């Protein structure tokens, strides 16, 4: 069996050159999130795709993204090439605004938030690296209660820790107190 084109570094540039604008834009998102998986519906909402599952499946065929239990993530072989090609990550303001709003919706299930915990962590890290700890604070405050309700305490703790660090960097004393209180009231 032949390897998929996305797993051979020399085949990646010509393969990427053949992608249309929608596919190229959609690939920026998983490339920005690295090892974090994201549901197709979220990818579609963030990049404005009418058929995100179809496009993600089309990108998975040659090995540019990998289908996972809860969505898609960038294929590890394709990640360095994609990051070299797209030196600017997906806009962190857009990611933070989308996820902070999404996790706050009453229809968003706690298990869904917990399944995308790694993506939330990466988005908060991107906000920090972009010099926007305030965005990481907003995202962490919106997201932190939900993984606790799903009993995914590891995800909850990591979100609280990243929020606490971002609050310190943003010099947001109210948020720092919020995260300290939640960490102290967590499970033993």
C-alpha positions as CSV (number, residue, x, y, z in Angstrom):
1,X,0.0,0.0,0.0
2,X,1.3,3.4,-0.9
3,X,1.6,6.1,1.8
4,X,-0.8,9.0,1.6
5,X,0.7,12.1,-0.1
6,X,0.4,14.2,3.1
7,X,2.9,11.9,4.8
8,X,5.7,12.5,2.2
9,X,7.3,15.9,2.7
10,X,8.2,16.3,-1.0
11,X,4.6,15.8,-2.1
12,X,3.1,18.3,0.4
13,X,3.9,21.6,-1.5
14,X,2.4,20.5,-4.8
15,X,-0.6,19.0,-3.0
16,X,-1.1,22.3,-1.1
17,X,-0.8,24.3,-4.3
18,X,-3.7,22.4,-5.8
19,X,-6.1,23.3,-2.9
20,X,-8.8,25.9,-3.5
21,X,-9.1,29.0,-1.3
22,X,-11.7,27.4,1.1
23,X,-9.6,24.4,1.7
24,X,-6.4,26.5,2.2
25,X,-8.2,28.8,4.7
26,X,-9.7,25.8,6.5
27,X,-6.3,24.2,6.9
28,X,-4.9,27.3,8.7
29,X,-7.2,26.5,11.6
30,X,-5.9,23.0,12.4
31,X,-2.4,24.1,11.6
32,X,-2.8,26.8,14.2
33,X,-4.1,24.4,16.8
34,X,-1.4,21.8,16.3
35,X,-2.3,18.6,18.1
36,X,-5.7,19.8,19.3
37,X,-8.8,18.3,17.6
38,X,-11.8,20.3,16.7
39,X,-15.3,19.3,15.5
40,X,-16.2,19.9,11.9
41,X,-19.1,22.2,12.9
42,X,-16.6,24.5,14.7
43,X,-14.3,24.5,11.8
44,X,-17.2,25.3,9.5
45,X,-18.4,28.1,11.8
46,X,-15.0,29.7,12.1
47,X,-14.1,29.7,8.4
48,X,-17.6,30.0,7.0
49,X,-17.9,26.6,5.3
50,X,-21.3,25.4,4.2
51,X,-20.2,21.7,4.2
52,X,-17.4,21.4,6.8
53,X,-17.6,17.6,7.1
54,X,-17.2,17.2,3.4
55,X,-14.2,19.5,3.2
56,X,-12.6,18.0,6.3
57,X,-13.0,14.5,4.8
58,X,-11.5,15.8,1.5
59,X,-8.5,17.1,3.5
60,X,-8.2,13.8,5.4
61,X,-8.1,11.7,2.2
62,X,-4.5,12.7,1.3
63,X,-3.4,12.9,4.9
64,X,-3.5,16.7,5.5
65,X,-5.8,16.3,8.5
66,X,-6.6,13.3,10.6
67,X,-10.2,12.3,11.6
68,X,-10.4,11.8,15.3
69,X,-13.0,10.7,17.8
70,X,-14.3,14.2,18.3
71,X,-13.4,15.9,15.0
72,X,-10.2,16.6,13.1
73,X,-6.7,17.7,13.8
74,X,-3.7,18.6,11.6
75,X,-1.7,15.6,10.5
76,X,1.7,15.7,12.3
77,X,3.6,15.2,9.0
78,X,1.8,18.1,7.4
79,X,2.1,20.5,10.4
80,X,5.6,21.8,9.8
81,X,5.0,22.4,6.1
82,X,1.7,24.2,6.8
83,X,3.2,26.3,9.5
84,X,6.0,27.3,7.2
85,X,3.6,28.2,4.5
86,X,1.1,30.0,6.7
87,X,3.4,32.0,9.1
88,X,0.4,33.8,10.6
89,X,-1.8,31.6,12.7
90,X,-5.6,31.8,12.5
91,X,-6.7,35.1,14.1
92,X,-6.6,34.6,17.9
93,X,-9.2,37.2,18.5
94,X,-11.7,35.3,16.3
95,X,-10.8,32.0,18.1
96,X,-11.2,33.5,21.6
97,X,-14.4,35.3,20.7
98,X,-15.9,32.2,19.1
99,X,-15.1,29.8,21.9
100,X,-15.9,32.1,24.7
101,X,-19.3,32.6,23.2
102,X,-19.8,29.0,22.3
103,X,-19.0,27.6,25.8
104,X,-21.3,30.1,27.4
105,X,-24.3,29.0,25.4
106,X,-26.9,27.1,27.5
107,X,-27.2,24.5,24.7
108,X,-23.5,23.6,24.9
109,X,-23.1,20.3,26.7
110,X,-20.3,20.1,29.3
111,X,-19.0,16.9,27.6
112,X,-18.5,18.8,24.3
113,X,-16.5,21.5,26.1
114,X,-14.4,18.8,27.9
115,X,-13.8,17.0,24.6
116,X,-12.4,20.2,23.1
117,X,-10.4,21.0,26.2
118,X,-7.1,20.7,24.4
119,X,-8.3,23.2,21.7
120,X,-9.3,25.7,24.4
121,X,-5.9,25.3,26.0
122,X,-4.1,25.9,22.7
123,X,-6.3,29.0,21.9
124,X,-5.5,30.4,25.4
125,X,-1.7,29.8,24.7
126,X,-2.0,31.5,21.3
127,X,-3.7,34.5,23.0
128,X,-0.8,34.7,25.5
129,X,1.9,34.4,22.8
130,X,0.1,37.1,20.8
131,X,0.4,39.5,23.7
132,X,-3.3,39.3,24.5
133,X,-3.6,37.7,27.9
134,X,-6.9,39.5,28.3
135,X,-8.4,37.2,25.6
136,X,-7.0,34.1,27.4
137,X,-8.6,35.3,30.6
138,X,-12.0,35.8,29.0
139,X,-11.9,32.4,27.3
140,X,-10.8,30.6,30.5
141,X,-13.5,32.4,32.6
142,X,-16.1,31.4,30.1
143,X,-14.9,27.8,29.8
144,X,-13.8,26.9,33.3
145,X,-17.1,26.0,34.9
146,X,-18.2,23.6,32.2
147,X,-15.5,20.8,32.4
148,X,-16.2,20.6,36.1
149,X,-19.8,19.9,35.4
150,X,-18.7,17.1,33.1
151,X,-16.5,15.7,35.9
152,X,-13.4,16.1,33.6
153,X,-11.3,17.6,36.4
154,X,-8.0,17.4,34.5
155,X,-9.3,19.6,31.7
156,X,-10.9,21.9,34.3
157,X,-7.6,22.2,36.2
158,X,-5.6,23.0,33.1
159,X,-8.1,25.7,32.0
160,X,-8.0,27.2,35.5
161,X,-4.2,27.2,35.5
162,X,-3.9,28.8,32.1
163,X,-6.6,31.4,33.1
164,X,-4.7,32.1,36.3
165,X,-1.4,32.7,34.5
166,X,-3.1,34.8,31.9
167,X,-4.8,36.9,34.6
168,X,-1.4,37.5,36.3
169,X,0.0,38.6,32.9
170,X,-3.0,40.8,32.2
171,X,-2.7,42.2,35.8
172,X,-6.4,41.4,36.2
173,X,-6.8,41.1,40.0
174,X,-10.5,40.1,39.8
175,X,-9.8,37.3,37.4
176,X,-6.8,36.1,39.5
177,X,-9.0,35.9,42.6
178,X,-11.7,34.0,40.5
179,X,-9.2,31.4,39.3
180,X,-7.6,31.0,42.8
181,X,-11.0,30.5,44.4
182,X,-12.1,27.9,41.8
183,X,-8.7,26.1,42.1
184,X,-9.1,26.0,45.9
185,X,-12.7,24.7,45.7
186,X,-11.7,21.8,43.3
187,X,-11.7,18.1,44.1
188,X,-9.1,16.8,46.5
